[in-house]
Amino acid sequence: MKKIFYLLLLFSITSFSQEIALLKYSGGGDWYANPTSLPNLIRFCNSTINTRIKAKPSTVEPSNPDLLSYPFVHMTGHGNVVFSDSDISNLRNYLNGGGFLHIDDNYGMDQYIRKEIKKIFPNNNLVEIPASHPIFQKPFPFPNGLPKIHEHDGTRPQAFGIFVENKLVLLYTYECDLGDGWEDAEVHNDPANVRDKALKMGANIINYIFTN
């Protein structure tokens, strides 16, 4: 079943226009934060790395069977996250079957999301991803790893991951705020070079999913 799903997923993302989704989770956290982020990332990827992602991202709940239709699902917010048993089961099947979840802590999610990740993968630890990993190498080089987009407390940005059969299936970006950097320029008044850096890192994530 796992191999069948992966082959179908690979066929769909290489043969037709792709579609990505935002995860609508429970617990009270603002899953809907950064509403312009994904549309801007999609536009950037379609224009720079030749993806064919649909302009408007979908919204999907973690227990919804439709989750398995998306090669990339993005999750963000500032607060509490609670996954039900059905959420956990469906997310585990999705990630073990070839899907990819990017969790971007928008400052305030960390204490909650780590516990929920552990429920999905009780036997796997989040490990820090080294700067030598392909996700930081192409198509845009980040020789120092995950870039810092928004400064809050002087700590360094970190990228953590869960690997299944040596493939990164869950990426957790922490102390970085990539999604804020993807938003419309007037939302955070970020300089152009900061937004460019964030979008390029996002493009690397999308590229990794569609080429590995």
C-alpha positions in Angstrom: 0.0 0.0 0.0 2.8 2.4 0.9 4.6 1.9 -2.4 1.4 2.2 -4.4 0.6 5.5 -2.7 4.1 6.8 -3.3 4.0 5.8 -7.0 0.6 7.5 -7.5 1.8 10.6 -5.7 5.0 10.7 -7.8 2.9 10.3 -11.0 0.5 13.0 -10.1 3.2 15.6 -9.2 5.3 15.0 -12.3 2.4 14.7 -14.8 -0.1 17.4 -13.8 -0.3 20.7 -12.1 0.4 20.3 -8.4 -1.7 21.4 -5.5 -0.5 22.1 -2.0 -2.4 22.6 1.2 -2.6 24.4 4.6 -3.3 22.3 7.6 -6.3 23.3 9.6 -5.7 21.9 13.1 -7.6 22.0 16.4 -6.5 23.3 19.8 -7.1 27.0 19.5 -3.9 27.9 17.7 -4.1 30.3 14.7 -3.7 27.8 11.9 -4.8 30.5 9.5 -1.9 32.9 10.3 0.0 34.4 7.4 -2.8 34.2 4.8 -0.6 35.6 1.9 2.3 33.3 2.6 1.5 30.2 0.5 0.1 32.1 -2.5 3.3 34.2 -2.7 5.5 31.1 -2.3 3.5 29.3 -5.0 3.9 32.3 -7.3 7.7 32.5 -6.6 8.2 28.7 -7.2 6.2 28.7 -10.5 8.2 31.6 -11.8 11.7 30.5 -10.7 11.9 26.8 -10.4 9.3 25.8 -13.1 6.8 24.2 -10.8 3.1 24.1 -11.9 1.4 24.5 -8.5 -2.2 25.8 -8.5 -2.3 29.4 -7.5 -4.7 29.0 -4.6 -3.6 26.5 -1.9 -6.3 24.2 -0.4 -7.1 23.8 3.3 -7.2 20.4 4.8 -7.9 18.9 8.2 -5.4 16.3 9.5 -8.0 13.5 9.7 -9.4 14.2 6.3 -8.6 11.4 3.7 -8.0 14.1 1.2 -4.7 14.8 3.0 -3.2 12.0 0.9 -3.8 14.0 -2.2 -1.2 16.7 -1.5 2.5 16.2 -1.9 3.2 19.2 0.4 1.2 20.3 3.5 2.1 23.5 5.4 1.3 24.2 9.0 1.9 27.4 11.0 0.6 29.4 14.0 1.5 30.9 17.3 -0.4 28.8 19.8 -1.8 25.5 21.0 -2.1 22.4 18.8 -4.1 19.3 19.5 -4.2 16.3 17.3 -6.9 13.7 17.8 -6.3 10.0 17.5 -7.7 10.0 14.0 -5.5 13.0 13.1 -2.5 11.2 14.3 -3.3 8.0 12.4 -4.0 9.8 9.2 -0.9 12.0 9.5 1.3 9.0 10.2 -0.1 7.2 7.1 0.4 10.3 5.0 4.0 10.8 6.0 4.9 7.1 5.9 3.3 6.9 2.4 5.3 9.7 0.8 3.7 12.9 1.9 5.6 15.9 3.4 4.6 18.2 6.3 6.3 21.5 6.9 5.7 23.0 10.3 6.7 26.6 10.6 6.7 27.9 14.2 5.4 31.5 14.1 6.8 31.9 17.6 4.6 30.4 20.3 3.9 27.0 18.9 7.0 25.1 20.0 5.9 23.8 23.4 2.8 22.4 21.9 3.8 21.0 18.5 6.7 18.9 19.8 4.4 16.8 21.9 2.1 16.3 19.0 4.9 15.3 16.7 5.9 12.7 19.3 2.4 11.2 19.1 2.8 10.8 15.4 6.3 9.3 15.6 6.7 7.9 19.1 9.9 6.0 18.1 11.5 8.8 16.2 13.2 11.9 17.6 13.3 15.2 15.9 16.9 15.7 14.8 18.5 18.9 13.7 19.1 18.9 10.0 22.7 19.8 9.1 23.6 22.6 6.6 25.0 19.9 4.3 21.5 18.4 3.7 20.3 18.8 0.1 17.3 21.0 1.2 19.8 23.8 1.9 21.8 23.2 -1.3 19.6 23.6 -4.3 18.4 25.3 -6.3 19.5 28.1 -3.9 22.5 27.6 -1.7 22.2 28.3 2.0 25.7 27.3 3.2 24.8 28.1 6.9 21.5 26.2 6.8 18.2 27.7 7.7 18.2 31.5 7.4 16.9 33.9 10.1 13.9 35.9 8.8 12.5 37.6 11.9 14.5 38.4 15.0 12.7 37.9 18.3 15.0 36.8 21.1 18.5 36.5 19.6 18.5 32.7 19.2 19.7 31.0 16.1 17.2 29.5 13.6 17.1 25.7 13.6 15.6 23.1 11.2 14.5 19.8 12.7 13.2 16.8 10.9 11.7 13.3 11.0 13.3 10.9 8.6 11.6 7.7 7.2 13.9 5.3 5.4 16.5 8.1 5.2 14.0 10.5 3.5 13.0 13.7 5.2 9.2 13.6 5.6 8.6 16.2 8.3 10.4 19.6 8.5 10.0 21.8 11.5 11.5 25.3 11.2 12.1 27.0 14.5 13.2 30.5 15.5 13.1 31.5 11.8 9.6 32.7 10.7 9.9 31.6 7.1 6.1 32.2 6.6 6.3 35.8 7.7 9.0 36.3 5.1 6.7 34.9 2.4 3.9 37.3 3.2 3.0 40.4 1.2 5.8 43.1 1.7 3.5 45.5 3.5 2.4 43.0 6.2 5.8 43.1 8.1 7.7 45.7 6.1 10.5 43.3 5.5 13.3 44.5 3.3 13.4 43.0 -0.2 16.5 40.9 0.5 14.9 39.3 3.6 11.8 38.3 1.7 13.9 37.0 -1.2 15.9 34.9 1.2 12.7 33.5 2.8 11.1 32.7 -0.6 14.3 31.0 -1.9 14.4 28.8 1.2 10.8 28.0 0.6 11.6 27.1 -3.0 14.3 24.7 -1.8 11.7 22.9 0.4 9.3 22.6 -2.6 12.2 21.5 -4.9 13.2 18.8 -2.4 9.7 17.4 -2.2 9.3 17.2 -6.0 12.8 15.8 -6.8 13.5 13.3 -4.1 
